[in-house]
Amino acid sequence: MSEYDIIVIGGGPSGLMASVAAAEHGASVLLIDKGTKLGRKLGISGGGRCNVTNMKDTAELIAHIPGNGRFLHSALRHFDNRSIVAFFEELGIRLKEEDNGRMFPVSDRASSVVSALVGKVKNLGVQIMTGSPVREVLYGPDRVHGVLLDSGKKLTARAVVIATGGKSVPHTGSTGDGYSWAEAAGHTITELYPTEVPIVSREDWIRSGELQGLSLRDVSLSVWNEKGKPLISHRGDMIFTHFGLSGPIALRCSQFLRQVQRKTGKDSVEMSVDLFPDLRPHEMEAKLQDKLEAEPKKAIRNALKGLLPERLIPLLLSKAGIDGDLTCPHLSKNAHAALASLLKRMPILVHGTRSLEEAFVTGGGVHLKEINPGTMQSRLMPGLYFCGEILDIHGYTGGYNITAAFSTGYTAGMHAALKEE
Ligand SMILES: Cc1cc2nc3c(=O)[nH]c(=O)nc-3n(C[C@H](O)[C@H](O)[C@H](O)COP(=O)(O)OP(=O)(O)OC[C@H]3O[C@@H](n4cnc5c(N)ncnc54)[C@H](O)[C@@H]3O)c2cc1C
């Protein structure tokens, strides 16, 4: 006879929601976390305001989870973004919708969301053990058996839910401990890599720091594939740093440059910025022409102010081979065309990303072919369930990963409680 129906390992959004669902479906649940506080990563998400979910419809949600989002169809049928909103509003957490469907608490305080969720877990009678690292998941000959704590204590359960997250930002507790427990049950771990992570470039003008801190608003950033075609473009804001590119659209593009690197075997990948994404090339030329013709006596470097961020002008002129002291009427037709084309496609050679530890999200994880998408149960080890970022699922920031964590967590907890094996 086991001490618990279900042991959930990991008190992030997926493990907390798994505990709620399991307890609501009548199971006795023990939630174990190695940290002294639950929901640490959730508490720093969305810039510390806790981006609880995203209100896009299901097709759009899935499209914003480029790492195997389609696996989530069944889980979202059990518990989707609307269920998440209803769940928190029932707990007295009023939510508001911001840009691009992102949902935040009206209080703008992540702590309010985390404490409401933890409060719900406690009210349902879930036993909570914090400051208790799990060392191993114990397997019997034909099913999961329980867990072994670092302290040496063994705890038994009919089902174990592994919700230990990925390997990113390890000071929040996500140090990747669950992967080896999955492997011990026979699971495959697909290659782990950083996603939603700043991009590194060794271009001289990046290394010199001349653009460091410069933000570009509402531009389009593209990653080019080996055939010279844009593999992906994202529109929004970005910032130049001392090592490369950061900001929302750089984070979104980061996983795609790894794809090109893997395909080509080369470390450098071409990216580009379109500074005027609403203009077609001939409209760009006309706009530039108008601007320069309006200021015929000015040196080009000065005439371009107002059209472009000032700090970008010397770099663009040097890339186009234009002497910035020339006055506008002296600009040749070719130079004019070269400059207009650079404004639409300013190339940046990039060479990789920052580390997995610095990434917002971990790509790769427990192979999804080995998981039942309707229940989150292992296909290899009866009684073993997975949920959240440990799975080979990753989305863009904007509430998509947290939605995946809540949805898979709810599904795992509910089915573990229903004893369907
Ligand atoms: C700075 C930052 C901002 C983010 N912003 C967004 C955003 O805006 N939108 C979005 O969708 N996503 C965002 N994310 C990603 C999102 O927070 C994660 O995808 C999500 O928290 C994953 O939930 P999880 O439950 O799978 O794992 P985690 O939240 O990582 O929780 C795992 C838990 O397991 C515990 N644990 C690990 N090993 C053990 C062990 N051996 N024994 C016991 N317990 C253990 C850990 O202590 C931790 O509490 C952000 C991430 C970061 C770092």
The ligand as an SDF file (V2000), in Angstrom:
LIG
                    3D

 53 58  0  0  0  0  0  0  0  0999 V2000
   12.8290   35.3500  -16.6170 C   0  0  0  0  0  0  0  0  0  0  0  0
   11.7880   34.4550  -17.2470 C   0  0  0  0  0  0  0  0  0  0  0  0
   10.6500   35.0270  -17.8040 C   0  0  0  0  0  0  0  0  0  0  0  0
    9.7060   34.2090  -18.4320 C   0  0  0  0  0  0  0  0  0  0  0  0
    8.6280   34.8100  -18.9980 N   0  0  0  0  0  0  0  0  0  0  0  0
    7.7350   34.0400  -19.6430 C   0  0  0  0  0  0  0  0  0  0  0  0
    6.6210   34.6290  -20.2870 C   0  0  0  0  0  0  0  0  0  0  0  0
    6.4510   35.8440  -20.2800 O   0  0  0  0  0  0  0  0  0  0  0  0
    5.7480   33.8050  -20.9040 N   0  0  0  0  0  0  0  0  0  0  0  0
    5.9110   32.4360  -20.9300 C   0  0  0  0  0  0  0  0  0  0  0  0
    5.0900   31.7370  -21.4870 O   0  0  0  0  0  0  0  0  0  0  0  0
    6.9470   31.8650  -20.3330 N   0  0  0  0  0  0  0  0  0  0  0  0
    7.8620   32.6160  -19.6970 C   0  0  0  0  0  0  0  0  0  0  0  0
    8.9190   32.0160  -19.0930 N   0  0  0  0  0  0  0  0  0  0  0  0
    9.0060   30.5280  -19.0920 C   0  0  0  0  0  0  0  0  0  0  0  0
    8.0920   29.9140  -18.0130 C   0  0  0  0  0  0  0  0  0  0  0  0
    8.2720   30.5920  -16.7930 O   0  0  0  0  0  0  0  0  0  0  0  0
    8.4240   28.4210  -17.8590 C   0  0  0  0  0  0  0  0  0  0  0  0
    8.2190   27.7860  -19.0900 O   0  0  0  0  0  0  0  0  0  0  0  0
    7.5670   27.7360  -16.7890 C   0  0  0  0  0  0  0  0  0  0  0  0
    7.8330   28.2760  -15.5140 O   0  0  0  0  0  0  0  0  0  0  0  0
    7.8350   26.2260  -16.7600 C   0  0  0  0  0  0  0  0  0  0  0  0
    7.0490   25.6750  -15.7480 O   0  0  0  0  0  0  0  0  0  0  0  0
    7.3760   24.2400  -15.1440 P   0  0  0  0  0  0  0  0  0  0  0  0
    6.3620   23.9990  -14.0810 O   0  0  0  0  0  0  0  0  0  0  0  0
    7.5310   23.2410  -16.1970 O   0  0  0  0  0  0  0  0  0  0  0  0
    8.8310   24.3650  -14.4740 O   0  0  0  0  0  0  0  0  0  0  0  0
    9.4990   25.4200  -13.5000 P   0  0  0  0  0  0  0  0  0  0  0  0
    8.7050   26.6600  -13.3850 O   0  0  0  0  0  0  0  0  0  0  0  0
   10.8990   25.5080  -13.9680 O   0  0  0  0  0  0  0  0  0  0  0  0
    9.4430   24.6920  -12.0880 O   0  0  0  0  0  0  0  0  0  0  0  0
   10.2000   23.5240  -11.8210 C   0  0  0  0  0  0  0  0  0  0  0  0
   10.2060   23.2720  -10.3160 C   0  0  0  0  0  0  0  0  0  0  0  0
   10.7870   21.9970  -10.0580 O   0  0  0  0  0  0  0  0  0  0  0  0
   11.5800   22.0850   -8.8930 C   0  0  0  0  0  0  0  0  0  0  0  0
   12.6110   21.0190   -8.9220 N   0  0  0  0  0  0  0  0  0  0  0  0
   13.5640   20.8560   -9.8500 C   0  0  0  0  0  0  0  0  0  0  0  0
   14.3460   19.7880   -9.5250 N   0  0  0  0  0  0  0  0  0  0  0  0
   13.8470   19.2860   -8.3640 C   0  0  0  0  0  0  0  0  0  0  0  0
   14.2350   18.2200   -7.5100 C   0  0  0  0  0  0  0  0  0  0  0  0
   15.3090   17.4370   -7.7520 N   0  0  0  0  0  0  0  0  0  0  0  0
   13.5130   17.9760   -6.4050 N   0  0  0  0  0  0  0  0  0  0  0  0
   12.4310   18.7490   -6.0930 C   0  0  0  0  0  0  0  0  0  0  0  0
   12.0390   19.7960   -6.8560 N   0  0  0  0  0  0  0  0  0  0  0  0
   12.7360   20.0590   -7.9760 C   0  0  0  0  0  0  0  0  0  0  0  0
   12.1890   23.4860   -8.9720 C   0  0  0  0  0  0  0  0  0  0  0  0
   12.6230   23.9400   -7.7000 O   0  0  0  0  0  0  0  0  0  0  0  0
   11.0320   24.3010   -9.5560 C   0  0  0  0  0  0  0  0  0  0  0  0
   10.2360   24.8600   -8.5270 O   0  0  0  0  0  0  0  0  0  0  0  0
    9.8860   32.8010  -18.4720 C   0  0  0  0  0  0  0  0  0  0  0  0
   11.0210   32.2300  -17.8920 C   0  0  0  0  0  0  0  0  0  0  0  0
   11.9730   33.0520  -17.2860 C   0  0  0  0  0  0  0  0  0  0  0  0
   13.1930   32.4110  -16.7020 C   0  0  0  0  0  0  0  0  0  0  0  0
  1  2  1  0
  2  3  1  0
  2 52  2  0
  3  4  2  0
  4  5  1  0
  4 50  1  0
  5  6  2  0
  6  7  1  0
  6 13  1  0
  7  8  2  0
  7  9  1  0
  9 10  1  0
 10 11  2  0
 10 12  1  0
 12 13  2  0
 13 14  1  0
 14 15  1  0
 14 50  1  0
 15 16  1  0
 16 17  1  0
 16 18  1  0
 18 19  1  0
 18 20  1  0
 20 21  1  0
 20 22  1  0
 22 23  1  0
 23 24  1  0
 24 25  2  0
 24 26  1  0
 24 27  1  0
 27 28  1  0
 28 29  2  0
 28 30  1  0
 28 31  1  0
 31 32  1  0
 32 33  1  0
 33 34  1  0
 33 48  1  0
 34 35  1  0
 35 36  1  0
 35 46  1  0
 36 37  1  0
 36 45  1  0
 37 38  2  0
 38 39  1  0
 39 40  1  0
 39 45  2  0
 40 41  1  0
 40 42  2  0
 42 43  1  0
 43 44  2  0
 44 45  1  0
 46 47  1  0
 46 48  1  0
 48 49  1  0
 50 51  2  0
 51 52  1  0
 52 53  1  0
M  END
$$$$
